[in-house]
Amino acid sequence: MISRFSRFVLYHRKQLSWSIAELSRRSKLTCPEISRLETGKRTPTLRHVKGLAEAARIEARGKKTIV
């Protein structure tokens, strides 16, 4: 079952037209980690949430935000 968190990450990544590789670069998480988070195969840890939050802050300084 895909969690709300998984759907949230996937939805906002697609809204920003970011590839998994782009989100990986911005969040400092690996591509496989992001893929597993988006498919619900991995439970997010604090490190994952912090990395994704950092990626969101970077984009928030630009034209869009994911949160």
Secondary structure, DSSP 8 states (H G I E B T S, - for coil): ---HHHHHHHHHHHHTT--HHHHHHHHT--HHHHHHHHHTSS---HHHHHHHHHHHHHHHTTT----
